Amino acid sequence: MGFPHWKKAVARNETAADLNYGFTYTYIGLFTRCIPSPNSKAELCFPNLYPKTDGCASYVDCVYQTNSSCSCDYLPSTKGIAACAIIASIFLGLAIIILFIHSINTSETRSIGLVLGLFPLILLILTFIFILITLILIGCYLSRDIMTLVRYYPDTSSDLPTLRSRARDAYKVRVDWSTGLEIISLVFTFLSLILYMDRLNIQAGNPPVIHSTILLDKKYHDIRNEAINAGILLKETDEKVDEIIKDGFLIKSHAHNIQSNALRFYRNLIQSEKLIQFCQFIFIIIIISLTIIFIGKFFLSKIF
């Protein structure tokens, strides 16, 4: 909240801006405003004060405070934004402290528990309202600081349409990161408020207004789809593994059949060799017998 980065004004024509208003860009905060230093690459920061009376010749009198007759003050819009931001931060801090006390205090009575339960709800609602008002004021008075600076340029009318037109022509004003953090705070405060109201509703014995299946519906469906896809892939992998196992069993069966056939063929071959040897042995015996008979007949014929 104290950083001068709530708004940023950048000159549309840097040369004309340097000649007319003395800076090419400026960071505007709640209490401080910064412009580029003319002598170095650093920034020159000073209170975000503007002339309050007609005794001021220019807004520079509020920067250096050299003119004693010049009374300076913050803009009413800046005061409103700062007040709402401060009140919102106080309410949010009190809500966090009471929620912490309520979470660690287990021996509280029913009345104290009721107060500690409802008081943070009221504080969160007020915090949300004041942060929302802060952002609305920032949007409504986005260029009010530049309009005030342009007002003290010579030959410039003091009516709001003319000042707004001159400010729009000279500078482009946008919100900066401090305002972005305020928007994030608004979102988280709203979510905390909804969740806390749902918690109080559950403690009162009523069914929850916001179910986790509603809050996490998209995430649940994403996880479910991923699980289904993973299950399908796992099933396909199991089927492939089963096919591989079946193929392995078939290969093993074929290998076993081949081995059995080879053993059978080997046994048959061995038996065939034994049969051949037996036939050769019988053939040799027959040859020897015939030779003996022939020789015997030959000698018998010589003798008789």
Residue pairs with C-beta under 8 A, 6 or more apart in sequence:
1 30
1 82
1 85
1 86
1 89
1 178
2 29
2 30
2 31
2 32
3 29
3 178
4 27
4 28
4 29
4 31
4 32
4 33
4 34
4 45
4 48
5 27
5 29
5 176
5 177
5 178
6 28
6 29
6 30
6 81
6 138
6 175
6 176
6 178
6 179
7 27
7 28
7 29
7 138
7 142
7 145
7 173
7 174
7 175
7 176
7 179
8 25
8 26
8 27
8 28
8 173
8 174
8 175
8 176
9 25
9 26
9 28
9 143
9 145
9 146
9 171
9 172
9 173
10 24
10 25
10 171
10 172
10 174
11 17
11 18
11 21
11 23
11 24
11 25
11 170
11 171
11 172
12 169
12 170
12 171
12 172
13 170
14 24
16 170
17 23
17 24
17 170
17 171
18 24
20 153
20 170
21 149
21 150
21 153
21 170
22 35
22 60
23 35
23 36
24 36
25 35
25 36
26 33
26 34
26 35
27 33
27 34
27 43
27 176
28 48
28 145
29 48
29 178
30 48
30 78
30 81
30 82
30 85
31 47
31 48
31 74
31 82
32 45
32 46
32 47
32 48
33 45
33 46
33 47
33 48
33 145
34 43
34 44
34 45
34 46
35 43
35 44
36 43
36 44
37 43
37 44
46 63
47 62
48 74
48 75
48 78
48 145
49 62
49 63
49 72
49 73
49 74
50 59
50 62
50 72
50 73
50 74
50 75
50 145
50 148
50 149
51 58
51 59
51 61
51 62
51 70
51 71
51 72
51 152
52 71
52 72
52 73
53 69
53 70
53 71
55 67
55 69
55 70
55 71
56 62
56 67
56 70
56 71
56 72
56 152
57 67
57 70
57 152
58 152
59 148
59 149
59 152
61 67
61 70
61 72
62 70
62 72
65 72
74 82
75 141
75 144
75 145
75 148
77 137
77 140
77 141
77 144
78 145
80 137
81 134
81 137
81 138
81 141
84 130
84 131
84 133
84 134
84 137
85 130
85 131
85 134
85 182
87 126
87 130
88 126
88 127
88 130
88 131
88 134
88 185
91 123
91 124
91 126
91 127
91 130
92 123
92 124
92 127
92 185
92 189
94 123
95 120
95 123
95 124
95 127
98 116
98 119
98 120
98 123
99 120
101 116
102 108
102 113
102 116
102 117
102 120
105 112
105 116
108 116
117 200
117 203
118 200
120 196
121 193
121 196
121 197
121 200
124 189
124 192
124 193
124 196
125 193
127 189
128 186
128 189
128 190
128 193
131 182
131 185
131 186
131 189
132 186
134 182
135 179
135 182
135 183
135 186
138 175
138 179
138 182
142 173
142 174
142 175
143 164
143 167
143 168
143 171
143 173
146 167
146 170
146 171
146 173
147 160
147 163
147 164
147 166
147 167
148 163
149 167
150 156
150 163
150 166
150 167
150 170
151 158
151 163
153 166
156 162
156 163
156 166
157 163
167 173
194 210
195 210
197 209
198 208
198 209
198 210
201 207
201 208
201 209
202 208
213 220
